[in-house]
Amino acid sequence: MSTPAPADSSLEPSPTLEITRLGNTKQCPICGSVVHSEAYHCTSCRSFFCYHCRAQLSSDEVISQCGNQDCGYYGKWVCSVCDPATKIQEPPLEYNEPVDGYWPAWLLASIFMSLLTAWYVNWSSALIVLAGMYAGVGYLLQGMDVNIFGKVRNVSMERSTEVHSCICCRRPTKKTSLRKRA
């Protein structure tokens, strides 16, 4: 015979809070008909309501539903007023983005200056002016932070996530809505 393994002490059950629900739990908050005390839907008026505060749920509202089977609010619908979203900051998204330079305008200015040189001096001097001005002076201007040939800039975007947690056991909940059910 084998003996059962000792229970792992790190797997403690989640703490549950004693929460008092609002209103008469045996009566529909919309039409007043008799409903089960654990209900969040009335079959008489076909309305859905929050399990905790008993307010009527609309199709535009985000509804939270606890997924912890040990919780008293397991599977129950809770409105976004009773279960507000908490923002969690995430690490920023960072990436490099290329920025175009002004090389076409710089090329036209270099060609114009080389044509003037060719007109007044000769063609060999014009080629030297074209190469020297476009490449040499262009790289000097690029080194002085004038964007001639293009640059790469670092972009950082802040990110945050909205998280809903169960009002009873504080574990994450799943979101649903009445619009998906119709």
C-alpha positions, 0 to 999 in steps of 0.5 A, a space after each residue: 500500500 502506498 501512503 498519500 503524499 502530504 499536502 503541499 503547504 504552498 497551495 493554500 485556499 484563497 481567502 474569501 470575504 464575507 460580503 453582504 449583498 444589497 437589497 432583497 435577494 429573494 425578489 427581482 429588483 426590476 419587477 418585484 417577482 419572486 426569484 431564487 436567492 442566488 439568481 441574477 436573472 428574472 424569468 418573469 421580466 427577462 431582465 438581468 441584474 448584478 448579483 451584488 448590488 441588484 442593479 439592472 444590467 444593460 447590453 453596453 455594460 461590461 460584466 465580470 464573472 468569477 472563475 474561482 470555483 471555491 468562491 461564493 461569487 463563482 459564475 455570478 454576474 457583477 456589474 462594473 460599478 461593483 467591480 471597477 477596473 484596476 489599471 496595471 502599468 506594463 513595461 513601455 513598448 520601445 522600437 526604432 523608427 526610421 526618419 527620412 532625410 532631406 537628401 533629394 533637396 540636397 542632391 538638387 542643390 549639389 547638382 545646381 552648384 556643380 552646373 554653375 561650376 561647369 558653366 564658369 570653370 569646367 566639367 572636371 571641377 563640376 564633378 569635384 564640386 558635386 561629389 564634395 558638396 553632396 558627400 563631404 558637406 552632406 556628411 558634415 551637416 549630418 554630423 551636426 544633427 541636420 537630417 540630410 541622409 535620414 536618421 533612426 529615432 527611438 520611440 517609447 509608448 507607455 502601456 497599461 492594462 485594465 484588470 477586473 478582480 472578484 470582489 469576494 476572492 480578489 482573483 482575476 475575473 473574465 469579462 462578458 456582456 449581454 450583447 454576446 448572449 443575444 
